[in-house]
């Protein structure tokens, strides 16, 4: 039919499938990355042979890249790596409570954050972790998770794990701070409005000795997150302007400092000054290189272009090729799973974050109300 035009090349995308790595090669890669060459990049990580071998015996070739379409949960080699490191860092556990919190953080790797259903991989993963807890900790445990009303403790374990894995300041041969991190997944708390996500995260920050800063991404625009692009003449490593063979300047694109970065720096300064006012906050000295906890709130209410920029910040701590998030910041996120004006996270985004389900506790609310003074005349 000549009445239908061909699809323009810039709108015609071929669907590509990437083959998962061979199981043997993948486990060899993980072992070499974290155990060989004295592990200079990640000195805080020591793989426990018991954990490594248990994962090897449990994971099949088809599990490495598994997409459970029934519950829309994808499991990739990247997630398996982060999951293995997380379990490794949290064993042995001290008691059943710690085991339950760990199991909650295990489950979210295989859980649909909206429906709450888990992948068909989860039962054997759960069995594996229960066995590891018994073998490494000597604790008999039924594999139960911690209550979702106590999500603050689940989040705190996530952040404590990151501090344990990445807080040590490392420098290269030129004295430059190495910013590469082993724990790359960012925890995102998913819960209905009004359950205290922001206030509880502030409490977690205080527990960890971190200054707390908060950014509502629903109020941002694209330019504020990426900076304004301008054409400038490219330069070599020595700063010499580059020209082509005809003597014409070689042009490139540079960016102004994003307004969001300026805002974050301002909030960092204000948080330090505010915390210095209160004597009880003298302990806010940070944890290794980390001094701040930054909450990106209302993630799923952001404009699509803004969200793409925030997603880059979450995953890479980078605004663009020129500007990065300060290295002393740890990042967390918050979203409402279902509400008017809320967008659903794509499967690709879900595959690179840990989404912690959060629910309100009526018992705690009731206890709080009973402690408060009531106006005269009320019974």
VEXPAKOL-559433 format. One record per residue (C-alpha): residue in three letters; z, x, y. Coordinates in steps of 0.2 Angstrom, whole numbers, padded with zeros to 4 digits, always signed. Layout:
<nodes>
alaZXY
...
</nodes>
This chain:
<nodes>
unk+0000+0000+0000
unk-0006+0009+0016
unk+0005-0002+0026
unk+0020+0008+0021
unk+0022+0025+0029
unk+0028+0041+0020
unk+0046+0045+0022
unk+0048+0059+0035
unk+0052+0076+0027
unk+0069+0077+0037
unk+0074+0060+0029
unk+0069+0063+0011
unk+0082+0071+0001
unk+0081+0076-0017
unk+0096+0072-0028
unk+0102+0089-0036
unk+0114+0091-0050
unk+0124+0107-0051
unk+0129+0113-0069
unk+0148+0116-0071
unk+0152+0134-0076
unk+0155+0139-0094
unk+0173+0136-0099
unk+0175+0154-0104
unk+0167+0161-0088
unk+0178+0150-0077
unk+0195+0155-0085
unk+0189+0173-0084
unk+0185+0170-0066
unk+0203+0163-0062
unk+0211+0177-0072
unk+0201+0191-0063
unk+0204+0183-0046
unk+0223+0182-0047
unk+0228+0195-0059
unk+0216+0210-0058
unk+0214+0223-0044
unk+0233+0222-0041
unk+0229+0205-0033
unk+0229+0212-0015
unk+0222+0196-0008
unk+0235+0184-0015
unk+0251+0195-0019
unk+0262+0180-0021
unk+0253+0173-0036
unk+0258+0179-0053
unk+0250+0169-0067
unk+0262+0164-0081
unk+0253+0167-0097
unk+0261+0151-0104
unk+0254+0141-0091
unk+0237+0149-0091
unk+0235+0148-0110
unk+0241+0130-0110
unk+0227+0125-0098
unk+0215+0135-0108
unk+0220+0125-0124
unk+0219+0108-0115
unk+0204+0108-0104
unk+0187+0105-0113
unk+0170+0111-0106
unk+0166+0093-0101
unk+0183+0091-0091
unk+0178+0105-0079
unk+0167+0094-0069
unk+0171+0076-0074
unk+0167+0061-0064
unk+0176+0045-0070
unk+0165+0032-0063
unk+0177+0018-0069
unk+0190+0023-0056
unk+0180+0033-0045
unk+0189+0049-0047
unk+0180+0066-0048
unk+0188+0082-0055
unk+0179+0098-0051
unk+0182+0117-0055
unk+0189+0119-0038
unk+0202+0106-0041
unk+0206+0113-0058
unk+0209+0130-0050
unk+0221+0122-0036
unk+0229+0112-0049
unk+0233+0126-0061
unk+0240+0137-0047
unk+0251+0122-0041
unk+0258+0120-0058
unk+0260+0138-0060
unk+0270+0140-0044
unk+0282+0126-0048
unk+0288+0131-0065
unk+0301+0132-0071
unk+0309+0117-0064
unk+0328+0116-0061
unk+0331+0097-0065
unk+0323+0081-0069
unk+0321+0076-0051
unk+0310+0092-0048
unk+0300+0088-0064
unk+0297+0070-0057
unk+0291+0077-0040
unk+0280+0089-0049
unk+0273+0075-0060
unk+0269+0065-0044
unk+0259+0079-0037
unk+0251+0081-0054
unk+0246+0063-0054
unk+0238+0063-0037
unk+0225+0075-0043
unk+0218+0061-0055
unk+0222+0045-0045
unk+0211+0033-0034
unk+0221+0033-0018
unk+0216+0015-0014
unk+0217+0006-0031
unk+0230+0017-0038
unk+0221+0019-0055
unk+0221+0035-0064
unk+0207+0045-0072
unk+0205+0045-0091
unk+0209+0063-0091
unk+0227+0060-0084
unk+0235+0056-0101
unk+0231+0072-0109
unk+0235+0082-0093
unk+0252+0073-0092
unk+0256+0078-0110
unk+0251+0096-0106
unk+0263+0097-0091
unk+0277+0088-0100
unk+0275+0101-0114
unk+0275+0115-0101
unk+0291+0109-0092
unk+0300+0109-0109
unk+0293+0126-0114
unk+0297+0135-0097
unk+0312+0125-0091
unk+0320+0119-0107
unk+0321+0101-0100
unk+0317+0086-0110
unk+0306+0075-0099
unk+0297+0058-0101
unk+0283+0062-0089
unk+0288+0049-0076
unk+0284+0051-0058
unk+0295+0051-0042
unk+0296+0034-0033
unk+0283+0032-0020
unk+0296+0026-0008
unk+0303+0044-0009
unk+0286+0052-0004
unk+0294+0063+0009
unk+0301+0074-0006
unk+0284+0074-0014
unk+0276+0080+0003
unk+0290+0093+0005
unk+0286+0101-0012
unk+0268+0102-0007
unk+0272+0112+0008
unk+0285+0123+0000
unk+0272+0127-0013
unk+0260+0132+0001
unk+0273+0143+0009
unk+0277+0151-0008
unk+0259+0155-0011
unk+0252+0160+0007
unk+0266+0163+0019
unk+0266+0182+0017
unk+0257+0190+0031
unk+0243+0202+0024
unk+0233+0214+0034
unk+0216+0223+0030
unk+0213+0242+0032
unk+0209+0239+0051
unk+0226+0230+0054
unk+0218+0213+0055
unk+0227+0198+0048
unk+0220+0191+0032
unk+0219+0173+0034
unk+0212+0169+0017
unk+0223+0156+0008
unk+0226+0152-0010
unk+0232+0135-0007
unk+0217+0127+0001
unk+0220+0108-0002
unk+0228+0099+0012
unk+0241+0085+0008
unk+0237+0068+0016
unk+0250+0054+0016
unk+0242+0037+0013
unk+0253+0022+0017
unk+0253+0006+0027
unk+0257+0006+0046
unk+0275+0006+0051
unk+0283+0015+0036
unk+0288+0030+0046
unk+0275+0043+0041
unk+0276+0052+0057
unk+0295+0052+0059
unk+0297+0058+0041
unk+0285+0072+0043
unk+0294+0078+0058
unk+0310+0078+0047
unk+0300+0088+0033
unk+0295+0100+0047
unk+0313+0102+0052
unk+0318+0105+0034
unk+0306+0119+0033
unk+0310+0127+0049
unk+0294+0122+0057
unk+0289+0115+0074
unk+0281+0098+0073
unk+0265+0093+0082
unk+0256+0077+0081
unk+0237+0073+0085
unk+0230+0055+0084
unk+0212+0058+0079
unk+0207+0040+0082
unk+0207+0045+0101
unk+0196+0060+0099
unk+0177+0061+0103
unk+0164+0073+0095
unk+0164+0085+0110
unk+0182+0087+0110
unk+0182+0093+0092
unk+0167+0105+0092
unk+0166+0111+0109
unk+0150+0110+0120
unk+0135+0120+0114
unk+0126+0132+0126
unk+0111+0143+0123
unk+0116+0162+0126
unk+0108+0178+0122
unk+0113+0186+0106
unk+0122+0202+0105
unk+0125+0215+0091
unk+0142+0221+0085
unk+0143+0233+0100
unk+0140+0219+0112
unk+0122+0225+0117
unk+0110+0211+0121
unk+0097+0208+0108
unk+0078+0207+0112
unk+0063+0204+0100
unk+0048+0215+0098
unk+0040+0208+0114
unk+0056+0212+0124
unk+0061+0194+0126
unk+0079+0189+0123
unk+0085+0183+0106
unk+0094+0167+0110
unk+0108+0159+0100
unk+0120+0145+0102
unk+0138+0147+0107
unk+0152+0134+0110
unk+0165+0132+0123
unk+0183+0131+0118
unk+0185+0114+0110
unk+0197+0102+0120
unk+0206+0098+0104
unk+0210+0117+0102
unk+0217+0117+0120
unk+0227+0102+0116
unk+0234+0109+0100
unk+0239+0126+0110
unk+0247+0115+0123
unk+0257+0105+0110
unk+0263+0121+0102
unk+0270+0128+0118
unk+0278+0111+0122
unk+0286+0110+0104
unk+0294+0127+0105
unk+0301+0123+0122
unk+0307+0106+0117
unk+0315+0113+0101
unk+0324+0127+0111
unk+0334+0114+0121
unk+0343+0108+0105
unk+0356+0121+0098
unk+0354+0113+0080
unk+0335+0118+0081
unk+0339+0137+0082
unk+0334+0138+0064
unk+0316+0134+0068
unk+0310+0151+0066
unk+0296+0147+0054
unk+0292+0152+0036
unk+0283+0169+0035
unk+0267+0167+0045
unk+0269+0148+0047
unk+0278+0142+0062
unk+0271+0124+0065
unk+0267+0109+0055
unk+0252+0100+0063
unk+0249+0081+0058
unk+0231+0074+0060
unk+0235+0056+0060
unk+0224+0040+0058
unk+0211+0050+0049
unk+0201+0035+0042
unk+0200+0027+0060
unk+0191+0042+0067
unk+0173+0041+0072
unk+0161+0047+0058
unk+0156+0063+0068
unk+0174+0066+0073
unk+0180+0065+0055
unk+0167+0077+0050
unk+0174+0090+0062
unk+0192+0086+0057
unk+0187+0088+0039
unk+0181+0106+0043
unk+0197+0109+0051
unk+0207+0102+0036
unk+0197+0113+0024
unk+0192+0129+0033
unk+0204+0129+0048
unk+0189+0131+0059
unk+0181+0122+0073
unk+0165+0131+0073
unk+0158+0149+0071
unk+0169+0155+0086
unk+0185+0146+0086
unk+0198+0144+0072
unk+0214+0135+0071
unk+0229+0147+0074
unk+0234+0155+0058
unk+0253+0150+0060
unk+0249+0132+0058
unk+0250+0122+0042
unk+0241+0106+0042
unk+0245+0088+0035
unk+0236+0072+0037
unk+0240+0053+0037
unk+0229+0038+0034
unk+0231+0019+0031
unk+0222+0015+0014
unk+0216-0002+0019
unk+0216-0011+0036
unk+0204-0017+0049
unk+0193-0003+0056
unk+0198+0009+0042
unk+0184+0019+0033
unk+0185+0024+0015
unk+0185+0043+0011
unk+0170+0049+0002
unk+0172+0055-0016
unk+0168+0073-0010
unk+0182+0072+0003
unk+0194+0065-0010
unk+0190+0080-0021
unk+0196+0093-0009
unk+0212+0085-0003
unk+0229+0079-0011
unk+0232+0061-0006
unk+0251+0056-0008
unk+0254+0037-0010
unk+0268+0031+0002
unk+0278+0015+0001
unk+0292+0008+0012
unk+0309+0006+0005
unk+0318-0010+0009
unk+0334-0004+0003
unk+0334+0010+0015
unk+0329-0001+0029
unk+0343-0013+0025
unk+0355+0001+0024
unk+0350+0007+0041
unk+0351-0010+0049
unk+0369-0012+0042
unk+0374+0004+0050
unk+0368-0001+0067
unk+0379-0010+0079
unk+0375-0028+0081
unk+0374-0037+0098
unk+0390-0048+0101
unk+0387-0065+0094
unk+0377-0060+0079
unk+0384-0061+0062
</nodes>
